[in-house]
Amino acid sequence: MLLEDCQVTANIPAGDLARARKFYADTLGLEPVEENPGGLVYRTGGTDFFLYETQYAGQAGHTIAQLHVADVRPVVEELRNRGLTFEHYDLPGITWDGDVAAMGDMGHAAWFKDSEDNILCLDDRRTD
């Protein structure tokens, strides 16, 4: 196939790039690996995402990126200690334990909004 070996970079919009950079650093503990005239490049777990300024930030109304972690619970606890508030959604087939959703064979998830009102998800999706 034409695209089966390509890498994908997520693009995350920011209404205020300086505010978003501060949130990603102070709350999520992430620093950009590159800064260019278009925005900021972050690298996590061998993948990249691009944070760029636009007036259309926070308008998606759905999860725009998922961060895959080994275990959602301790990450949620650490981020909550840093002041992050988690979102709760009424989704079929899931049960909640605090801010963590149990999704059967799909593992666990927790959703939050960044400083730009974008919805992001932490998950410990099982791949075995």
C-alpha positions in Angstrom: 0.0 0.0 0.0 1.0 3.6 -0.6 0.7 4.7 3.1 1.1 1.6 5.2 4.6 2.5 6.4 4.1 6.3 6.8 4.3 8.0 10.2 1.4 10.2 11.3 1.7 13.5 13.3 -1.3 14.8 15.2 -2.0 18.6 14.8 -3.4 20.2 18.0 -4.8 23.7 17.7 -4.1 26.4 20.2 -5.9 29.7 20.5 -2.9 31.1 22.4 0.3 29.3 21.7 2.1 30.7 24.8 -0.8 29.7 27.1 -0.8 26.2 25.5 3.0 25.8 25.8 2.7 26.6 29.5 -0.1 24.1 30.0 1.8 21.3 28.2 4.9 22.1 30.2 3.5 22.8 33.7 0.6 20.3 33.7 1.6 17.5 31.3 5.3 17.8 31.9 6.1 18.0 28.1 8.6 20.3 26.4 8.8 20.9 22.7 11.7 19.2 20.8 11.4 21.8 18.1 10.1 25.3 17.7 9.5 26.7 14.2 7.5 29.6 12.8 4.4 27.4 12.5 4.4 26.2 16.1 5.8 23.6 18.5 6.7 20.0 17.9 6.5 17.6 20.8 7.8 14.0 20.8 6.3 11.4 23.2 7.0 7.6 23.0 8.5 7.9 19.5 5.6 9.8 18.0 5.1 13.5 17.4 2.4 16.0 17.7 2.4 19.6 16.5 0.9 22.4 18.5 0.0 25.4 16.3 -1.9 28.7 16.8 -5.3 29.2 15.2 -8.6 30.8 16.0 -10.3 27.5 15.6 -8.9 25.8 18.7 -11.2 23.9 20.9 -14.0 23.6 18.4 -13.8 19.8 17.6 -16.2 18.6 20.3 -14.6 15.2 20.3 -11.3 13.6 21.4 -8.6 14.9 19.1 -5.7 12.8 20.5 -5.1 9.8 22.7 -2.0 9.4 24.9 -1.3 5.7 25.4 0.2 4.9 28.8 1.0 1.7 30.7 -1.6 2.3 33.4 -4.1 5.2 33.4 -4.7 5.3 37.2 -1.3 6.6 38.4 -1.1 9.1 35.5 -4.6 10.5 36.4 -3.5 10.8 40.0 -0.3 12.7 39.1 -2.2 15.0 36.7 -4.9 15.6 39.2 -2.2 16.6 41.7 -1.0 19.1 39.1 -4.5 20.7 39.0 -6.0 19.0 36.0 -9.7 18.3 36.0 -11.0 15.3 34.2 -14.1 15.0 32.1 -16.9 12.4 32.5 -19.0 11.2 29.6 -22.1 9.0 29.5 -20.8 6.3 27.1 -22.5 2.9 26.7 -20.7 -0.1 28.2 -18.3 1.7 30.5 -18.2 2.0 34.3 -16.5 4.8 36.2 -14.1 4.5 39.2 -13.5 8.2 40.0 -12.1 9.8 36.9 -11.1 6.5 35.2 -13.5 4.7 32.8 -13.3 0.9 32.7 -14.0 -0.2 29.1 -13.8 -4.0 29.3 -11.3 -5.5 26.9 -10.3 -2.0 25.7 -8.7 -1.2 29.1 -9.2 2.1 30.9 -9.4 5.7 29.8 -9.6 9.2 31.2 -10.5 12.4 29.3 -9.4 15.9 29.9 -9.4 19.3 28.2 -6.2 21.2 27.6 -5.8 25.0 28.1 -7.3 25.5 24.6 -10.5 23.5 25.2 -9.3 20.5 23.1 -10.4 17.1 24.4 -7.5 14.6 24.9 -7.7 11.0 26.3 -5.3 8.9 28.3 -5.7 5.2 27.8 -4.0 1.9 28.7 -5.4 0.1 25.7 -4.6 -3.6 25.8 -2.9 -4.8 22.7 -2.4 -8.5 23.6 
